[in-house]
Amino acid sequence: MSKYFLRARPNLLEAGSPLFCDLYHLTMAQTWFLDGKADEYKTSEAFFRKCPFGGSYLMAAGLGEFLQWIDNWHFSDDDIADLRAFTNEDGSPVFCEDFINFVKNQKLHINIDTVKEGEIVFPNEPVYSISGPNWQVEIVEAALLNIFNPQSLIATKASRMAIAASADNVKRPLLEFGLRRDHELGGFTETRASFIGGATATSNTKAARYYNIPASGTMAHSFIMSYQRELDAFIAYMRHNPSNTTLLVDTYDTRQGVKNAILASLQTQIPLKGIRIDSGDLAYWGKEARSLLDNAGFYKTKLIASNDLDEHLIENLLLVQKAPYDIMAAGTKLVTAYDTPALGGVFKTKSYLGAPKIKVAEGKTTIPGATNVIRIEKDGQFNGDIICKADDDIVKDNKLSRNLTSYTLGSSTQSRVTFAKNEKAHLLLSPVVRDGKIIGKPELDLHILQQRGQKNLAMLDDAHKRLINPHLYGVGLEASLFALQQKLIQSYRSL
């Protein structure tokens, strides 16, 4: 390695470094160890409090990569050296040798239950439930949220854009063109999540090969500007890329650019696959381009729109302005989750040494104890979710085993719904890790994960998928869990 560069940044998923955490996770772990509390059993759960983008759902993503980190989890020699290198302001070591010796040969002994990737989830529902030794449950928090939060956010954004791209009931591809605007070197996270959410291809070549998904791209304005004439650039590109003849037509003059694209095709006798418009009034130029192409007999040439697209602009172009685009290409506002840049998923203690725990705070009161989610289905659609105690035996053979009363989250005791025995239902969380070992084979094929997401969206009523002011999906607390929450709230308020 060159003397000019630091030690290469590790691939944290493959390295499985437990130091993929915040410093306080380690200092708390040391304190628990020295106080004899490190191995006390607890359960913590990850959830989010508010849907992003003003929507009514979240598409869960990131499980495959979290499990890859879990599968490789161990303290390497470098990790142990790093622990010894941390110092306090006075120069004393942060971590004592007894603690370092305690962790260096440790294996994971946690259990994980989680929703599947591509599943649709809602506020305050558990999406991960992790139990085991106190210090280990705590130390996986940062990795979990660092993977779940952004991937779920971007998968949801992509799903909204894909829905908008078919707003007029015409199925259109959604291309992800965001590598240059990604927050991560290589853009793998954003590409992965975008595809799960509904993107059909990516411009990111390395990620496309890594995940075995389609790569797609056109050209940049710099290519046009490297030739004396725009027509010469088009002719050169078509001759050397005869199966990939999509041309960018707005470098100088969009109308003339469309005409030059047509002329380049006629002169080379190579079919013009598509043209992309990346600036100006996209609705106006889309209609103008379509007219020019059709008048020249180029009926099969596709129109691609780009330029800071989001779901609202896409929907407006197609439904309101009737722009005749065939393909949508999104970059910045997709991969940066532009209008909701952080999901805010959290990880909270739910039980400790078998006793339910609750956080009582204004706007942040939690649901006590280890939980799961019952999803009710009716007439082929999702009909409501009920958060229940994890050990409740309510669902058998994909049906409710008894009548079930649910209290709306944040409601009074008067706001309740009853579901009848034998209604179709299933549990959202299922076991994926037991005693630190992955059970079953996690689904890593992004094509299958995308199909799962599309299937779940199809079972969600259209009213919940509106981009603006969607109808909120019903989520409630099972009656005994609601009663436990109210009891604990009152007991804590009396302290």
GUFI-597400 format. One record per atom (N, C-alpha, C): residue in three letters; x, y, z. Coordinates in steps of 0.1 Angstrom, whole numbers, plus 5000, padded with zeros to 4 digits. Example, Ala and Ser with C-alpha at 12.3 -4.5 7.8 and 13.67 -1.06 7.14 Angstrom:
// GUFI-597400
ALA513249435078
ALA512349555078
ALA513249675078
SER512849785071
SER513749895071
SER512950005079
//
This chain:
// GUFI-597400
MET500849885000
MET500050005000
MET500950125000
SER500550234993
SER501250354992
SER501350415006
LYS502550485008
LYS502750545021
LYS501850665023
TYR501250715012
TYR500350835013
TYR498950805019
PHE498550685020
PHE497250655023
PHE497150575036
LEU495950595043
LEU495650525056
LEU495350385052
ARG495250305063
ARG494750165061
ARG493350165054
ALA493250085044
ALA492050085036
ALA490850065045
ARG489750135041
ARG488450115049
ARG487949975047
PRO487649905057
PRO487149765056
PRO485749755050
ASN485449645044
ASN484149605040
ASN483449555053
LEU482649645059
LEU482149615073
LEU481249495073
LEU480449475062
LEU479549355061
LEU480349225061
GLU481449215053
GLU482149095052
GLU483149075064
ALA483649195070
ALA484549185081
ALA483749145094
GLY482449185094
GLY481649155106
GLY482149215119
SER482749335118
SER483249405129
SER482249445139
PRO482349405152
PRO481449465162
PRO481649605165
LEU482749665160
LEU483049805162
LEU482249895152
PHE481349825144
PHE480349895136
PHE479249945146
CYS479650035155
CYS478750075165
CYS479150215170
ASP478350275179
ASP478750395186
ASP479650365198
LEU480450465202
LEU481350445213
LEU480550405226
TYR479350475228
TYR478650445240
TYR478150295241
HIS477950235230
HIS477550095230
HIS478750015237
LEU479950045234
LEU481049975240
LEU481350015255
THR481150145258
THR481350185272
THR480250135281
MET479050125276
MET477950065283
MET478249915285
ALA478749845275
ALA479049705276
ALA480049685286
GLN481149765286
GLN482149755297
GLN481649775311
THR480749865312
THR480149895326
THR479249775330
TRP478449725321
TRP477649605324
TRP478549485328
PHE479649465320
PHE480549355323
PHE481149375337
LEU481649495340
LEU482249515353
LEU481249505365
ASP479949535362
ASP478949525372
ASP478149395372
GLY478649295364
GLY478049165364
GLY476749155357
LYS476449255348
LYS475149255341
LYS475249235326
ALA476449205321
ALA476649185307
ALA475749085300
ASP475548975307
ASP474848855301
ASP473448845306
GLU472848945312
GLU471448945316
GLU470648955304
TYR469548875304
TYR468748865292
TYR467748975289
LYS467749025277
LYS466749135274
LYS466349125260
THR465249195257
THR464749205243
THR464549355239
SER465149385228
SER464949525222
SER464349505208
GLU463549615204
GLU462949605191
GLU463149735184
ALA463249725170
ALA463349835161
ALA462049865155
PHE461749995155
PHE460450045149
PHE460650185144
PHE459650245137
PHE459750385134
PHE458450445137
ARG458450575139
ARG457250645145
ARG456450715134
LYS456950745123
LYS456250825113
LYS456650785099
CYS455650765090
CYS455950725076
CYS456650845069
PRO457550805060
PRO458250915053
PRO457450965041
PHE457851085036
PHE457351145024
PHE455951185024
GLY455351195036
GLY453951225038
GLY453051105033
GLY453650985033
GLY452950865029
GLY452250795040
SER451850675037
SER451150595048
SER451750455050
TYR452850425044
TYR453550295046
TYR455050315044
LEU455750205048
LEU457150195046
LEU457450055041
MET458350045031
MET458749915026
MET460049875032
ALA460049765040
ALA461149725048
ALA462249675038
ALA463549715041
ALA464649665032
ALA465849665041
GLY466849585037
GLY468149585043
GLY468449455051
LEU467449365053
LEU467649245061
LEU468849165056
GLY468949145043
GLY469949065037
GLY471349105041
GLU471549235040
GLU472949295044
GLU473149285059
PHE472149315067
PHE472249305081
PHE472649155085
LEU472049065079
LEU472348925082
LEU473748885078
GLN474248945067
GLN475548925062
GLN476548965073
TRP476349085079
TRP477149135090
TRP477049035102
ILE475848995105
ILE475648905117
ILE476448775115
ASP476348725102
ASP477048595099
ASP478548605101
ASN479048725099
ASN480548735100
ASN481048795113
TRP480048825123
TRP480348895135
TRP481448835143
HIS482548905146
HIS483548855155
HIS484548975158
PHE485248965169
PHE486249065172
PHE487549015165
SER488049085155
SER489249045149
SER490449105157
ASP491649065153
ASP492849115159
ASP492949275158
ASP492549325146
ASP492449465144
ASP491449535153
ASP490349465155
ASP489349525164
ASP489849535178
ILE490549435183
ILE491049435196
ILE492149535198
ALA492949555187
ALA493949665187
ALA493349795188
ASP492249815180
ASP491549945180
ASP490949975194
LEU490449865201
LEU489849895215
LEU490949945224
ARG492149885223
ARG493249925231
ARG493750065228
ALA493450115216
ALA493950245211
ALA493050355216
PHE491850335220
PHE490950445224
PHE491450495238
THR491550625239
THR491950685251
THR491050805255
ASN490950825268
ASN490250945274
ASN491051065272
GLU490451185276
GLU491051315274
GLU492351315282
ASP492451245293
ASP493651245302
ASP494651145297
GLY494451075286
GLY495350985281
GLY495150845286
SER494350815295
SER494050685301
SER493250605291
PRO493450465291
PRO492650385281
PRO491150385285
VAL490350385274
VAL488950385276
VAL488450245281
PHE489150145276
PHE488750005279
PHE489849935286
CYS489349865297
CYS490349795305
CYS490649655299
GLU491749595303
GLU492149475298
GLU491149355301
ASP490549365313
ASP489549255316
ASP488449255307
PHE487949375303
PHE486849385293
PHE487349335280
ILE488449385275
ILE488949345262
ILE489149185262
ASN489649135272
ASN489748985272
ASN488448915272
PHE487448985278
PHE486048925278
PHE485448915264
VAL485649025256
VAL484949025243
VAL485748955232
LYS487048945234
LYS487848905222
LYS487548765216
ASN487048685224
ASN486748545219
ASN485248515219
GLN484448625220
GLN483048605221
GLN482448565208
LYS481348485209
LYS480548455197
LYS479148515200
LEU478348545190
LEU477048595192
LEU476148495197
HIS475248535206
HIS474248445212
HIS472848505212
ILE472648595202
ILE471348665202
ILE470348585193
ASN469048615195
ASN467948565186
ASN467348685179
ILE467048675166
ILE466448775159
ILE465148735152
ASP464048805154
ASP462848785146
ASP462648915138
THR462248905126
THR462049025117
THR461049005106
VAL460649115101
VAL459749115089
VAL460649085077
LYS460049035066
LYS460849005054
LYS461049135046
GLU462149125039
GLU462449245030
GLU461349245019
GLY460849375016
GLY459749395007
GLY458449395014
GLU458449365027
GLU457149375035
GLU456749515037
ILE455449545037
ILE454949675040
ILE454649685055
VAL455249785061
VAL455049805076
VAL454649945079
PHE454149965091
PHE453550085095
PHE454150135109
PRO453850265112
PRO454450325124
PRO454150245137
ASN455250235145
ASN455150175159
ASN455150025159
GLU455049965147
GLU455149815146
GLU456549775147
PRO456849665155
PRO458149605155
PRO458549555141
VAL459749595136
VAL460249535124
VAL461449445127
TYR462049455138
TYR463149365143
TYR462849345158
SER462949225162
SER462949195177
SER464149115180
ILE465049165188
ILE466349105191
ILE466449075206
SER466748955210
SER466848915224
SER468148835226
GLY468648845238
GLY469848765242
GLY470648845253
PRO471948815254
PRO472748885264
PRO472649035262
ASN472549105273
ASN472349245274
ASN473249325265
TRP474549295266
TRP475549375259
TRP475549345244
GLN475249225240
GLN475249185226
GLN473949245219
VAL472849245226
VAL471649305220
VAL471949455217
GLU472549515227
GLU472849665225
GLU473849695214
ILE474849605213
ILE475949635204
ILE475649625189
VAL474549555186
VAL474149535172
VAL473149655168
GLU472849745177
GLU471849845174
GLU472249935162
ALA473449985162
ALA473950085152
ALA473950015139
ALA474449895137
ALA474549835124
ALA473149805119
LEU472249765128
LEU470849735123
LEU470249865118
LEU470249975126
LEU469650095121
LEU470350165110
ASN471650145109
ASN472450205098
ASN472050135085
ILE471650015085
ILE471249945073
ILE469749955071
PHE468949935081
PHE467549935079
PHE467050075075
ASN467450175082
ASN466850315080
ASN467050365066
PRO468250375060
PRO468350425047
PRO467750335036
GLN467950205037
GLN467450115027
GLN465950115026
SER465350115038
SER463850115038
SER463350245033
LEU464050355036
LEU463650495031
LEU463750495016
ILE464850455010
ILE464950464996
ILE464050364989
ALA463950244994
ALA462950144988
ALA461550204988
THR461150274998
THR459850334998
THR459750444988
LYS460750524987
LYS460850634977
LYS460650574963
ALA461450474960
ALA461350404947
ALA459950354944
SER459350294955
SER458050234953
SER457050344949
ARG457150464955
ARG456250574952
ARG456550624938
MET457750634934
MET458050674920
MET457550574910
ALA457650444913
ALA457150344904
ALA455650344903
ILE454950374914
ILE453550384914
ILE453150504906
ALA453850624907
ALA453550744899
ALA453850714885
ALA454850634881
ALA455250614867
ALA454150534860
SER453250474868
SER452150394862
SER450750454866
ALA450850584869
ALA449650654875
ALA448450654865
ASP448750644852
ASP447650644842
ASP447350504837
ASN447750404846
ASN447550264843
ASN448350214831
VAL449450284828
VAL450350234818
VAL451650204825
LYS452150074824
LYS453350034831
LYS454550094825
ARG455350174832
ARG456550234827
ARG457750194835
PRO458950164829
PRO460150144836
PRO460550264844
LEU461150244856
LEU461750344864
LEU463250314865
LEU464150404859
LEU465550384860
LEU466150454871
GLU467150394878
GLU467850464889
GLU469150514883
PHE469350654883
PHE470550714877
PHE471250794888
GLY471350744900
GLY471750834911
GLY473250824916
LEU474050744910
LEU475350724915
LEU476150844919
ARG476150944910
ARG476951074913
ARG476451154924
ARG475151124928
ARG474551204939
ARG474451124952
ASP474950994952
ASP474850914963
ASP475650964975
HIS475250924987
HIS476050964999
HIS477050865002
GLU477050744996
GLU477950634999
GLU478850614987
LEU480150594989
LEU481050554979
LEU480650424972
GLY480450434959
GLY479950314952
GLY478450304950
GLY477750364959
GLY476250374958
GLY475550234958
PHE476150134964
PHE475550004965
PHE474250004972
THR474250064984
THR473050064993
THR471850124985
GLU472150244979
GLU471050314972
GLU470550234960
THR471450174953
THR470950094941
THR470249974946
ARG470749904956
ARG470049784961
ARG468549814965
ALA468449924974
ALA467149954979
ALA466250004968
SER466750084958
SER465950134947
SER465350014939
PHE466149914937
PHE465649804929
PHE464549724937
ILE464749704950
ILE463749634958
ILE462449714957
GLY462549844958
GLY461349934958
GLY460649934945
GLY461249904934
GLY460549904921
GLY461349964909
ALA462550004911
ALA463350054899
ALA463649924891
THR463649944877
THR463849834868
THR465349814864
ALA466149914865
ALA467549914861
ALA468250024868
THR469650014867
THR470450114873
THR471550154864
SER472050284865
SER473250324857
SER474550284864
ASN474450234876
ASN475650194884
ASN476150064880
THR477150064872
THR477649934866
THR478149834876
LYS478949874886
LYS479549784896
LYS478349724904
ALA477449804908
ALA476349744916
ALA475449654908
ALA475249694895
ALA474449604886
ALA475049464885
ARG476349454884
ARG476949324883
ARG476949254896
TYR477149324907
TYR477249264920
TYR475849204924
TYR474849274921
TYR473449234925
TYR472749164913
ASN473349144902
ASN472849074890
ASN471449144886
ILE471549274885
ILE470349344880
ILE470649424867
PRO469749464859
PRO470049524846
PRO470749664848
ALA471649684839
ALA472349814838
ALA471749894826
SER471650024828
SER471050104817
SER471650244817
GLY471850294806
GLY472450434805
GLY472350484791
THR472550614790
THR472550684776
THR473850744774
MET473950874775
MET475250944773
MET475151074781
ALA476251144782
ALA476251274790
ALA476451384780
HIS476151504784
HIS476351624776
HIS477751634772
SER478751594780
SER480151604777
SER480451524764
PHE479751414761
PHE480051344749
PHE479651424737
ILE478551494737
ILE478051574726
ILE479051684724
MET479551744735
MET480451864734
MET481851824729
SER482151694729
SER483451654724
SER483551644709
TYR482451674702
TYR482451674687
TYR482151814682
GLN482551834670
GLN482351974665
GLN480852004663
ARG480051894659
ARG478651914657
ARG477851804665
GLU476651844669
GLU475851744676
GLU475551624668
LEU475251654655
LEU474951544646
LEU476151444645
ASP477351494644
ASP478551404644
ASP478651314656
ALA478251374668
ALA478351294680
ALA477251184680
PHE476051214675
PHE475051114674
PHE475451004664
ILE475951044653
ILE476350944643
ILE477450844649
ALA478450904655
ALA479550824661
ALA478950734672
TYR478150784680
TYR477550694691
TYR476750584685
MET475950614675
MET475050504670
MET475850404662
ARG476950444655
ARG477750344648
ARG478450254657
HIS478950304669
HIS479750224678
HIS478950154689
ASN477650194690
ASN476750134700
ASN475350104693
PRO475350024682
PRO474150004674
PRO473049934682
SER473249874693
SER472149814700
SER471749894712
ASN472350014714
ASN472050104725
ASN471950244721
THR471050264712
THR470950394705
THR469950494711
THR470150524724
THR469350624731
THR470250754732
LEU469750864726
LEU470550984725
LEU469951094734
LEU470851174739
LEU470551284748
LEU470451414739
VAL469251474738
VAL468951574728
VAL468851714732
ASP469151744745
ASP468951884750
ASP470251954753
THR471351924747
THR472651994750
THR472652134745
TYR472152164733
TYR472152294728
TYR470752344725
ASP469952274717
ASP468652314714
ASP467752194712
THR466852174721
THR466152044722
THR465452004709
ARG464752104703
ARG464052074690
ARG465052034679
GLN466152104678
GLN467152064668
GLN467751934672
GLY467951914685
GLY468551784690
GLY467651664685
VAL466351674686
VAL465451564682
VAL465651544667
LYS465651654659
LYS465851654645
LYS467151584641
ASN468251624649
ASN469551564646
ASN469551414649
ALA468851374660
ALA468751234663
ALA468051154652
ILE467051204647
ILE466351144635
ILE467251134623
LEU467951244620
LEU468851244609
LEU470051144610
ALA470551134623
ALA471651044625
ALA471150904622
SER469950864626
SER469350734624
SER469250714609
LEU468750814602
LEU468550794587
LEU469850774580
GLN470850854584
GLN472150844577
GLN472850714580
THR472750664592
THR473450544596
THR472650414593
GLN471350434591
GLN470350324589
GLN470350234601
ILE470550294613
ILE470450224625
ILE469250274633
PRO468350184637
PRO467150234644
PRO467450314656
LEU466650424658
LEU466850504670
LEU465950454681
LYS466650394691
LYS465950324702
LYS465150424711
GLY465750534714
GLY465150634723
GLY465850764723
ILE465150864729
ILE465850994731
ILE465551034746
ARG466451104752
ARG466251144766
ARG466351294767
ILE465351354774
ILE465251494776
ILE465551524791
ASP466551604794
ASP467051624807
ASP466951764812
SER466251854805
SER466151994810
SER464952064804
GLY464652174809
GLY463552254804
GLY462152204808
ASP461152254801
ASP459752214803
ASP459552074798
LEU459651974807
LEU459651834802
LEU458251794795
ALA457151854800
ALA455951824793
ALA455851884779
TYR456252004778
TYR456252064764
TYR457151994755
TRP458451974759
TRP459351914750
TRP459051764748
GLY458451694757
GLY458051564755
GLY457051554743
LYS456051644744
LYS455051644733
LYS455651684720
GLU456551784720
GLU457151834708
GLU458051724702
ALA458751654710
ALA459651544705
ALA458751434699
ARG457651394706
ARG456851284701
ARG456251324688
SER455851454686
SER455351494673
SER456351484662
LEU457551534665
LEU458651524655
LEU459051384651
LEU459051294661
LEU459351154659
LEU458251084650
ASP457051114654
ASP455951044647
ASP455851094633
ASN456051224631
ASN455951284617
ASN457051224608
ALA458151184614
ALA459251124607
ALA459150974606
GLY458050914611
GLY457850774611
GLY458550694622
PHE459050764632
PHE459850694643
PHE458850664654
TYR457850584652
TYR456850554661
TYR457350474673
LYS458350394671
LYS458850304681
LYS459850364690
THR460350474686
THR461350544694
THR460850584708
LYS461450544719
LYS460950574732
LYS461450714737
LEU460550774745
LEU460950904751
LEU461250874766
ILE462450924770
ILE462850914784
ILE462951054791
ALA462351064802
ALA462451194810
ALA463351174822
SER464251274824
SER465051284836
SER465051424841
ASN465951464849
ASN466051604854
ASN465351614867
ASP465951574878
ASP465351594892
ASP463951544894
LEU463651424888
LEU462251374889
LEU462051324904
ASP460851344908
ASP460351274920
ASP458951224917
GLU458251154927
GLU456951094924
GLU455951204920
HIS456051324926
HIS454951424924
HIS455151484910
LEU456351504905
LEU456551554892
LEU456151444881
ILE456551324884
ILE456151214875
ILE454651204874
GLU453951204885
GLU452551194884
GLU451851314877
ASN452451434879
ASN451851554873
ASN452151544858
LEU453351504854
LEU453651494839
LEU452651404832
LEU452351284839
LEU451651184832
LEU450051214833
LEU449651244845
LEU448151254847
LEU447651394843
VAL448351494847
VAL447851634844
VAL448251684831
GLN449551674828
GLN450051734815
GLN450051634804
LYS449751514806
LYS449651414795
LYS450951404787
ALA452051414794
ALA453351404786
ALA453551264782
PRO453951244769
PRO453951114763
PRO455251034765
TYR455751034778
TYR457050964781
TYR456750814783
ASP457750734779
ASP457750594780
ASP458550534792
ILE459550614796
ILE460450574806
ILE460750694815
MET460950664828
MET461350764838
MET462650734844
ALA463550834845
ALA464850814850
ALA465050904862
ALA465250854874
ALA465350934886
ALA466750914892
GLY467251034897
GLY468551024903
GLY468551084917
THR468851214918
THR469051284931
THR467951264941
LYS466751284936
LYS465651284946
LYS465251144950
LEU465751044943
LEU465550904947
LEU466550854957
VAL467850864953
VAL468950804961
VAL469250884973
THR468851014974
THR469051094986
THR467751094995
ALA466651034990
ALA465351044997
ALA465151195000
TYR465151274990
TYR465351414990
TYR464451495000
ASP463151455000
ASP462251535009
ASP462051475023
THR462551355025
THR462651305039
THR463951235040
PRO465051305043
PRO466351245043
PRO466751155054
ALA465851135064
ALA466151045075
ALA464850975079
LEU464850845081
LEU463650775085
LEU463350795100
GLY464450785108
GLY464250805123
GLY463850675129
GLY464150555124
GLY463950435130
GLY464750425143
VAL464150365154
VAL464750355167
VAL464850215172
PHE465550195183
PHE465750065189
PHE465650075204
LYS464550015209
LYS464250035223
LYS464149905231
THR464549915244
THR464449795253
THR462949775255
LYS462549645254
LYS461149615256
LYS460949525268
SER461949445271
SER461849365283
SER463249335289
TYR463349325302
TYR464649295308
TYR464449195319
LEU465249085318
LEU465148975328
LEU463648925329
GLY463048925317
GLY461648875316
GLY460548975320
ALA460949095325
ALA459849185329
ALA459749295318
PRO458449325314
PRO458249425304
PRO458749555308
LYS459249635298
LYS459749765301
LYS459049865291
ILE458949985296
ILE458250095288
ILE459050225290
LYS459050295279
LYS459550435280
LYS458350525280
VAL458250615290
VAL457050705290
VAL457650845288
ALA457350895277
ALA457751035273
ALA456751095263
GLU456651225264
GLU455651285255
GLU455951265241
GLY454951195234
GLY455151165220
GLY456051045217
LYS456650985227
LYS457550875225
LYS457350755234
THR456150745239
THR455750635248
THR455850505240
THR456550405245
THR456750275238
THR455650175242
ILE455650065234
ILE454749955237
ILE455649845245
PRO455149805257
PRO455949725265
PRO456049575261
GLY457149515264
GLY457349365262
GLY457649335248
ALA458149205246
ALA458349155232
ALA457049145225
THR457049185212
THR455849195205
THR455949135191
ASN454849105184
ASN454749065170
ASN453549145164
VAL453349125152
VAL452249195145
VAL451349095137
ILE450049095140
ILE449149015133
ILE448549105121
ARG448649055109
ARG448049125097
ARG446849045093
ILE445749125093
ILE444449065089
ILE444249085073
GLU443748985067
GLU443548995052
GLU442048975050
LYS441449045040
LYS440049035037
LYS439949065022
ASP439248975015
ASP439048995000
ASP440349024993
GLY441348954996
GLY442648974989
GLY443449094992
GLN443049175003
GLN443749295006
GLN444049295021
PHE445149375025
PHE445449385039
PHE444249475045
ASN443849425057
ASN442649485063
ASN442949545077
GLY444149555081
GLY444449605094
GLY445549525101
ASP446349585110
ASP447349515118
ASP447049535132
ILE447449425140
ILE447349435155
ILE448649395161
ILE449249485169
ILE450449455176
ILE450049365188
CYS450649255190
CYS450349165201
CYS451549115208
LYS451349055220
LYS452448995227
LYS453148885219
ALA454448885219
ALA455148785211
ALA454748645214
ASP454448615226
ASP454148475230
ASP452648445229
ASP451848535225
ASP450448505223
ASP450248405212
ASP449348305214
ASP449048205204
ASP447748235197
ILE447748345190
ILE446448395184
ILE446248345170
VAL447348335162
VAL447248295148
VAL447648145147
LYS446748065141
LYS447047925138
LYS446547895124
ASP447447825117
ASP447047785103
ASP446547905095
ASN447248025097
ASN446848145090
ASN445448195092
LYS444948175104
LYS443648225108
LYS443748265123
LEU442848355127
LEU442748395141
LEU442148275148
SER442748245160
SER442248125167
SER441148165177
ARG440848295178
ARG439748345187
ARG439348485183
ASN438248525188
ASN437948665186
ASN438948755192
LEU439148875185
LEU440348955189
LEU439849105190
THR440149165201
THR439749315202
THR441049395201
SER441049495193
SER442249585191
SER441849725194
TYR442749795201
TYR442549935205
TYR443550015196
THR442950115189
THR443750205180
THR444850265188
LEU446050275182
LEU447250325189
LEU446950475192
GLY447250505205
GLY447150645209
GLY445750685212
SER444750585213
SER443350615214
SER442950605229
SER441650635231
SER441050605244
SER440450465243
THR439950415254
THR439450275255
THR438150265246
GLN437650375242
GLN436450365233
GLN436650335219
SER437950365215
SER438250345201
SER438850205199
ARG437950105195
ARG438449975194
ARG437649905182
VAL438349795178
VAL437749715167
VAL437849565171
THR436849495167
THR436849345170
THR436949265157
PHE437849175157
PHE438049085146
PHE437548945150
ALA436848875141
ALA436248745144
ALA437248625143
LYS436948525151
LYS437748405150
LYS437648355136
ASN438748295131
ASN438848235118
ASN439048335106
GLU439148465110
GLU439548555099
GLU440948525094
LYS441248545082
LYS442548515076
LYS443548615082
ALA444648555086
ALA445648645093
ALA447048575093
HIS448048645094
HIS449448595095
HIS450248685104
LEU451348625110
LEU452248705118
LEU453348765109
LEU453748885111
LEU454748955103
LEU456248915106
LEU456448905119
LEU457848875123
LEU458048725124
SER459148675119
SER459548535119
SER460948515123
PRO461348405129
PRO462748385133
PRO463748375121
VAL464848445122
VAL465948445112
VAL467248405119
VAL467448435132
VAL468648405139
VAL468348335152
ARG468948225155
ARG468848165169
ARG470248135174
ASP470548185186
ASP471848175193
ASP472948215184
GLY472748325177
GLY473748385169
GLY473948325155
LYS473148225152
LYS473348155139
LYS472048175130
ILE472348195118
ILE471248225108
ILE470548085106
ILE469248095107
ILE468447975104
ILE467647995091
GLY467747895082
GLY467147905069
GLY468047995061
LYS467748005048
LYS468548075039
LYS467948215036
PRO468548325039
PRO467948455037
PRO467848475022
GLU466748535017
GLU466548575003
GLU467448695000
LEU468348674990
LEU469248774986
LEU469048814971
ASP468248744964
ASP467948774950
ASP467048904949
LEU467549014944
LEU466849134944
LEU465549124935
HIS465649044925
HIS464449024917
HIS463248964925
ILE463548874933
ILE462548804941
ILE462048904952
LEU463048984958
LEU462649084968
LEU461749194962
GLN462049234949
GLN461249334943
GLN459849274940
GLN459749144936
GLN458449084933
GLN457649084946
ARG458349054957
ARG457649044970
ARG457049184974
GLY457849284972
GLY457349424974
GLY456149454966
GLN456249424953
GLN455149454944
GLN453849374948
LYS454049254952
LYS452849174957
LYS452249234969
ASN453049284979
ASN452549344991
ASN451849474987
LEU452449554978
LEU451749684974
LEU450449654968
ALA450349544960
ALA449149514953
ALA448049484963
MET448349434975
MET447449404986
MET447049514995
LEU447649634992
LEU447349754999
LEU446349844991
ASP445249874997
ASP444249954990
ASP444850084984
ASP444350114973
ASP444850234966
ASP444850364974
ALA443850374983
ALA443650484991
ALA444950515000
HIS445550405004
HIS446750415012
HIS448050445004
LYS447950434991
LYS449050464982
LYS449050604976
ARG447950684979
ARG447950814974
ARG449250894978
LEU449750974969
LEU450951044972
LEU450751154982
ILE449551214981
ILE449251324990
ILE447951294998
ASN448051315011
ASN446951285020
ASN446351145019
PRO447251045020
PRO446750905019
PRO445850875031
HIS445050775028
HIS444250725039
HIS445150645048
LEU445050665061
LEU445950595071
LEU445550455073
TYR446450365073
TYR446150225075
TYR445950195090
GLY445050105093
GLY444750085107
GLY445649995114
VAL446250045125
VAL447149965134
VAL446649985148
GLY446549865155
GLY446049875169
GLY446849785178
LEU446449795191
LEU447049705201
LEU446049605206
GLU446549475206
GLU445649375212
GLU445249405226
ALA444049375230
ALA443449425242
ALA444349405255
SER444949285257
SER445749265269
SER447049345268
LEU447549365256
LEU448749445255
LEU448449595258
PHE447249635253
PHE446849775256
PHE446649795271
ALA446049695278
ALA445849705292
ALA447149715299
LEU448149635295
LEU449449635301
LEU450149775299
GLN450049825287
GLN450649955285
GLN450050065294
GLN448750065295
GLN448050165303
GLN448450145318
LYS448550025322
LYS448949995336
LYS450350045339
LEU451250025330
LEU452650065332
LEU452850215331
ILE452050275322
ILE452150425321
ILE451750485335
GLN450650435341
GLN450150485353
GLN451150465365
SER451750345365
SER452750315375
SER453950395374
TYR454450425362
TYR455650515361
TYR455350655364
ARG454150705361
ARG453750835364
ARG453650865379
SER453450755387
SER453350775401
SER454650765409
LEU455750745401
LEU457050735407
LEU457550865412
//
